[in-house]
Amino acid sequence: MGNAQRSRNTNTAMAPSRAVYTTARAALRCSLPSSSPCLHHRRLISAYGYEQAKVLALSSLGEPKDVLHLHSHSIAPPHSDLLTLRFLASPINPADINQIQGVYPTRLAFGTSLGTTEPIAVGGNEGVAEVIAKGGGVQGLEKGDWVIMKNQGFGTWRTHAQTKAEEVVVVKGEDREGLRPEQVGTVSVNPMTAWRMLRDFVSLKEGEWFVQNAANSGVGRAAIQLGKLLGYKSLNIVRKRDGGMEELKADLTSLGADAVVTDEEFEAKDFRDRVKELTDGGREPIRLGLNCVGGPLVGSMAKHLAAGAHMVTYGAMSKKPVKLPTGLLIFKDIHFDGFWVSKWSEANPREKETCIKEVLKLTREGKFKDVPMSPVTWNHDTKQDELVSAVQGTLEGFRSGKGIFVFGNT
Ligand SMILES: NC(=O)c1ccc[n+]([C@@H]2O[C@H](COP(=O)([O-])OP(=O)(O)OC[C@H]3O[C@@H](n4cnc5c(N)ncnc54)[C@H](OP(=O)(O)O)[C@@H]3O)[C@@H](O)[C@H]2O)c1
């Protein structure tokens, strides 16, 4: 079936003061623990109380532009432990695209429960939604509460959904006070990943360093800020670009980066001298590396690590394999680890909740800045092409902001 048939239904921040860092650091050490914008909208609801919903779906794996289509369906009023949700904001993360392409370990769940003859799956894994109705058996959640998804695979590129209350984490009251949906809808993947990688592999002491590539990514920006709050110093590598290099360096510095260099500068022969200078002749060791990119750069990063340090890989944006000088393993005992937030979140649901609340608190207090975003407004009458091209562009490099669906009049 062709797409046409299927779709018939078819900041820049100022650097926080030292006092701010110190207070926040103390709060962070104890293991992380409304007046939100009023979102008026006209509900599209049938005479029998059915919500009219739209989803960005696929029936086979492939490039987003070839396989994604809009599908409409209706949602019955909820009963027992069910909730009806209206989405507010859903980001478009690189992993969502990999999932659609079929190259991600978590597979999409295809089924016919949304009224199709052939199985479809809904794209997107992260987002925030508002509870608009609840079944009689739901406790601890009220209409108007915001929720985020407990696990991967929810399918968040949709205007509405119906789900069991146990599938969501509630963000209510003071936890969401003063926050925009875009901030709450992007808290559960990137900041969490940065947080865990900074904490779980090495116990850095205040004043010690970590080095990271793709420092301008969502995870990278979170690592700079959370690292700074914990008292760590960061050496940040970004890809050289034709324009806007100085602005990008200034932007990351304003988040708390101690040094920002291009990949070219980092690979230069005399960079060792710069590292010596930065680390007070090695007295402030670099004991952690965060790798989002892969390729030869990782070997170069590893050469600057102190003996016994850890290099944690969490992304593979260049799609190039990591090559390592074996001497680093034998003589310097450098450890190479991987981190996957989905697996961590499944195993640690309570810690995930605490971590989310803590990052939201820091955001509310102005100590944690969200990433630059390129919002795509999704109204009831938004055309399929507009939504699909926003998804397709996500894996292109040198982007000015993370794509995010922001739901308007749905
Ligand atoms: N393992 C986990 O648990 C976990 C959790 C979250 C994210 N991730 C992964 O982390 C990565 C970043 O995610 P994000 O949401 O932070 O992404 P993002 O905000 O969209 O940023 C993408 C980053 O990748 C860089 N990049 C893009 N194409 C590249 C290429 N060909 N070579 C080198 N760098 C390239 C970009 O740099 P330019 O500006 O120079 O293009 C940018 O820094 C993704 O691979 C994602 O899957 C993993």
The ligand as an SDF file (V2000), in Angstrom:
LIG
                    3D

 48 52  0  0  0  0  0  0  0  0999 V2000
   23.2460    5.3640   24.8850 N   0  0  0  0  0  0  0  0  0  0  0  0
   22.2620    6.1040   25.3640 C   0  0  0  0  0  0  0  0  0  0  0  0
   21.6330    5.7910   26.3760 O   0  0  0  0  0  0  0  0  0  0  0  0
   21.9230    7.3620   24.6560 C   0  0  0  0  0  0  0  0  0  0  0  0
   21.0260    8.2950   25.2360 C   0  0  0  0  0  0  0  0  0  0  0  0
   20.7880    9.4970   24.5670 C   0  0  0  0  0  0  0  0  0  0  0  0
   21.3840    9.7240   23.3310 C   0  0  0  0  0  0  0  0  0  0  0  0
   22.1840    8.7590   22.7960 N   0  0  0  0  0  0  0  0  0  0  0  0
   22.8400    8.9350   21.5010 C   0  0  0  0  0  0  0  0  0  0  0  0
   23.6330   10.0930   21.5910 O   0  0  0  0  0  0  0  0  0  0  0  0
   23.7270   10.6740   20.3180 C   0  0  0  0  0  0  0  0  0  0  0  0
   23.3480   12.1490   20.4340 C   0  0  0  0  0  0  0  0  0  0  0  0
   21.9960   12.2430   20.8070 O   0  0  0  0  0  0  0  0  0  0  0  0
   21.3650   13.6770   21.1030 P   0  0  0  0  0  0  0  0  0  0  0  0
   19.9160   13.5490   21.3120 O   0  0  0  0  0  0  0  0  0  0  0  0
   22.1890   14.3090   22.1480 O   0  0  0  0  0  0  0  0  0  0  0  0
   21.6170   14.3400   19.6760 O   0  0  0  0  0  0  0  0  0  0  0  0
   21.5350   15.8020   19.1340 P   0  0  0  0  0  0  0  0  0  0  0  0
   21.2590   16.7540   20.2310 O   0  0  0  0  0  0  0  0  0  0  0  0
   20.6500   15.7380   17.9470 O   0  0  0  0  0  0  0  0  0  0  0  0
   23.0410   16.0580   18.6380 O   0  0  0  0  0  0  0  0  0  0  0  0
   23.6370   15.3020   17.6340 C   0  0  0  0  0  0  0  0  0  0  0  0
   25.1340   15.4460   17.7890 C   0  0  0  0  0  0  0  0  0  0  0  0
   25.7680   14.5700   16.8870 O   0  0  0  0  0  0  0  0  0  0  0  0
   26.7390   15.2960   16.1270 C   0  0  0  0  0  0  0  0  0  0  0  0
   26.8370   14.7000   14.8030 N   0  0  0  0  0  0  0  0  0  0  0  0
   25.8620   14.6030   13.8910 C   0  0  0  0  0  0  0  0  0  0  0  0
   26.3160   13.9520   12.7970 N   0  0  0  0  0  0  0  0  0  0  0  0
   27.6190   13.6450   13.0650 C   0  0  0  0  0  0  0  0  0  0  0  0
   28.6460   12.9800   12.3190 C   0  0  0  0  0  0  0  0  0  0  0  0
   28.4160   12.4820   11.1180 N   0  0  0  0  0  0  0  0  0  0  0  0
   29.8580   12.8570   12.8920 N   0  0  0  0  0  0  0  0  0  0  0  0
   30.1100   13.3560   14.1160 C   0  0  0  0  0  0  0  0  0  0  0  0
   29.1800   13.9840   14.8670 N   0  0  0  0  0  0  0  0  0  0  0  0
   27.9520   14.1250   14.3400 C   0  0  0  0  0  0  0  0  0  0  0  0
   26.2200   16.7120   16.0920 C   0  0  0  0  0  0  0  0  0  0  0  0
   27.2870   17.5810   15.8860 O   0  0  0  0  0  0  0  0  0  0  0  0
   27.2620   18.7170   14.7300 P   0  0  0  0  0  0  0  0  0  0  0  0
   26.5060   19.8840   15.3210 O   0  0  0  0  0  0  0  0  0  0  0  0
   28.6900   18.9950   14.5060 O   0  0  0  0  0  0  0  0  0  0  0  0
   26.5660   18.1340   13.5450 O   0  0  0  0  0  0  0  0  0  0  0  0
   25.6460   16.8470   17.5000 C   0  0  0  0  0  0  0  0  0  0  0  0
   26.6660   17.1390   18.4140 O   0  0  0  0  0  0  0  0  0  0  0  0
   22.8200    9.8660   19.3890 C   0  0  0  0  0  0  0  0  0  0  0  0
   23.6210    8.9050   18.7390 O   0  0  0  0  0  0  0  0  0  0  0  0
   21.8930    9.1820   20.3530 C   0  0  0  0  0  0  0  0  0  0  0  0
   21.3660    7.9950   19.8430 O   0  0  0  0  0  0  0  0  0  0  0  0
   22.4580    7.6080   23.4290 C   0  0  0  0  0  0  0  0  0  0  0  0
  1  2  1  0
  2  3  2  0
  2  4  1  0
  4  5  1  0
  4 48  2  0
  5  6  2  0
  6  7  1  0
  7  8  2  0
  8  9  1  0
  8 48  1  0
  9 10  1  0
  9 46  1  0
 10 11  1  0
 11 12  1  0
 11 44  1  0
 12 13  1  0
 13 14  1  0
 14 15  2  0
 14 16  1  0
 14 17  1  0
 17 18  1  0
 18 19  2  0
 18 20  1  0
 18 21  1  0
 21 22  1  0
 22 23  1  0
 23 24  1  0
 23 42  1  0
 24 25  1  0
 25 26  1  0
 25 36  1  0
 26 27  1  0
 26 35  1  0
 27 28  2  0
 28 29  1  0
 29 30  1  0
 29 35  2  0
 30 31  1  0
 30 32  2  0
 32 33  1  0
 33 34  2  0
 34 35  1  0
 36 37  1  0
 36 42  1  0
 37 38  1  0
 38 39  2  0
 38 40  1  0
 38 41  1  0
 42 43  1  0
 44 45  1  0
 44 46  1  0
 46 47  1  0
M  CHG  2   8   1  16  -1
M  END
$$$$
